[in-house]
Amino acid sequence: MKKPTVILVHGFWGGAAHWAKVILELKKLGYDAIQAVENPLTSLAEDAERTRKMIAQVQGPVVLAGHSYGGAVISEAGNQPNVRALVFVAAFAPDAGESPGGITQQHLPAAAPNLAPDSDGYLWLKAEKFHESFCQDLSADEALVMAATQKAPLASTFADTITAPAWKHKPSWYQISSQDHMITPQNQAWMSGRLQARKVITLDASHASLASHPVEIAALIDEAALATQDRDS
């Protein structure tokens, strides 16, 4: 049976390449159709539209996986009929009218003081604080590359709200990072419970679980995909 297309959506301070290790693991699991969105991180509406356009190019079922803010993007963009499942990786899953920033305020993460706006309105994670904030379970070299290549969002994007969250209608899976310094584990546990995820796994991981635990993340995506295949068969 042909596997669905997997579309991977990155979050703030990262890009499509953050999914590199997961892509390789999915390939080992037999996935030939894997795409990673490169979001502009300029507004939730623009990011969701970029993702919708990629979904629209796929003939057949799609599994969406979102990391961090990418969870808000797949919540907003995942209502297309060919989207079969949503996988949240240490991610935001806002309800209608909620924003990533509003959820963050409920339990401020340890790395909140390490964010710095620039004169153009973009919000950066301080390079010297990137390793301890975002990916403390990766090597110093990996952290250096992530810090140097980080993609800063417009700060206003934090306040953008969801309209009609796809997780209310699509089966969802969720991965919690227990050592996350960017989105608190408390917020992740609350969101994963609210969306009534089919399965929740907790990893002893930083926010960058997609890079530090790619085998487990790929397995979770595969589980979601297999569930959709069972439904479609």
N, C-alpha and C positions, 0 to 999 in steps of 0.2 A: 504494500500500500504506500502510495506517495506521501511523503511527509509534508506538512504545511510549510509555508514560508515564514521564517522568523525575522521580525523587524525589531531591531535593538535601538533604544532611545536613551541618549546620554543625559546627564544633568549639568548643573552649574559647575564651573571650574574644570570642565573636562570636555572631551570631544568624542567623536565616533571611535577613535582609536583606543579609548578606555576599555572597549569591549574586545580587544585583540585576543586575549587568552580564552575568553568564552567562545569566540568565533572558531578558534582552533579545536576546542573541545566539542562543539556542536558538529563540526566537520567529521570528527572521529565517530560521532554517534549517527552519522549517515545523512546529515542535513546538507543539501546542495544549494538550497535557496536561502541565503542569509544576507540581510541588508542592515546596515547601520546608518541611521539618520544623522546628518550633521545639522543640528539646529542653530539658528542665528542667536538665540538667547536674548532677543530684543523685546519680546512680549509673549505671553502665553498664547495669544491668538495667532501670532505669526509662527511660533514653534509648532502648534497643533496643526496649522495649515500645511506646513512643510511635511509633517508626518502623514497627514491625510493624503497628500498628493502621492506619497510613496505607496501607501496602502492601495490607492486607486489604480496603480500600475500593475498590481498583482492579480492574476487570474487564478482564483482559488483561495483556500482558507489561509488565514494569517494568525500567527501568535505574536502579540506585542509584549516586549519586555522593556521596562523602564527603570533606570537607576536614578535615585535621588529625585531631583526636580523632574526627571523624565517620567516619574510616576504620575505627576500632575498632567504632563503632556499626553500620556496614553489614556488617562482618565477623560481628558477632553476630546481626544481624537479617535477613541476606540469604539465609537458607536456604529461604524460602518458594518453592513451585514456580513461581510466576509471575515471580520475579526471574530475569532472563535474563543480566545482566552487572553487574559492579562496576567503578566508576571511582574510583581513589584520587588525590586532589589534594593533594600535599605532606602525605601522611596516614600515620597509624599503620595497620599491618596485622598485628596480633599473632596469634601462633599460640595453640593451646589452652594455657591455664595462664599465658600471658604478659599483662602489663599495659602500658599506655602509660608508666607511671612506670618500670617495669623496663627497657623499651627505651631510654628517655631516659637512664638511668644508664650505658648502654654508651658513649655519646658525649655528654657534656653540651653543650647548645647555648649559644651566646654570650649569650642573653638569660636564662639561668637565674637569675642574680643579681637580675634585675629583677622577680621574682615576690614578692608579699607576702601572707601570710595575714591575715585579719581575725579579730575576736573570735568570729565565728559559724562559723568553719571554712571560709569561702570563700577561694579563692586568686585574687588580683587581679594583673594586669599593671600596674605603676606607670604612671599616666597620663602622667607626664613622660618616660617611657621607651618609650611605646607605639610611636611612629613608628619609632625606630631598631630596636626589637625585632621588631615584627610586620609592618610594611608600609613599609619604607624606600624602596620604589620608587613609593609613592603621594605625592600632594601633602600638604603640611602640614595643609591644611583637611580632607582626607579622613581623615587620621590623627587629627585632633582629634575628629571625629565618631565614629570607631571607638573611640577611647579613652573618650569620654564615654558611649557606649552599650554598652560591653563587657559581656558576660554572664559573670560569674565562676563557675567550677565549684566544687562542694564539693571540697576538697583530697583527700578520701578517694577520689574517683573515679579519680584517677591510679593507684591500686593495684588497681582492679577488673580481674579477669582474664576473658579470653575462654573460652568453653566449647567450641563447635564452629565454627571459622571457616568462613564461607561461601566464602571464596576457594579453599578446597581442592576445591570442587565446581563453582564458577561461573567462567566466563571473566572475566579481570580486565585492566584497563588502569591505567597508573600514570604520574603526572606528578611529576618531581623538580624542586624549586626549588634551584638551585645557590647562591643567596645567602640561604638560610634560616637565621634566627637562633633559631627556636623548635624545630624538629626538624632535626637536623644532616643535611646531604646524604649523609653516610656511612651514617647509619641508613636514610635513604630508599632509597639504592641497595641496601643489604642486604635490606630488606623487599621491594622490587620484584623483586629477583632470586629471592628465596625463593618468592614466590607465582607465579613463572613467568608474568608478565604477557604478554598477547598483544602488547602494545606498550608501550614506555616512552619518554616524551619528557622531555627536560631543558630547562628554561627558565631564563634568566638573571633570576631572580625572587626576591622575598622570600617569606616564608611566605604572604603574602596574594596568591598568584598568581591566585586566582579573581577578584580585583578589578583586579590590574594587567595580567593577560593573559587577559581573558575570551574573546577570539576563539579563542585556542589551546585553552582549556579546553572551550569549547562544541564545538569541532571534535573533540576527543578523545572527548567524550560521544557525539557524533553517530557517530563511527566505531564505538564500542561498540554503539550502537543498530542501525546498519546491519548489523553482524555478526550480531546476534540476529535481525534480520528475515530475513537469508539462511538462518539455521538453521530459522526457523519456516515459511519458504515451501515 
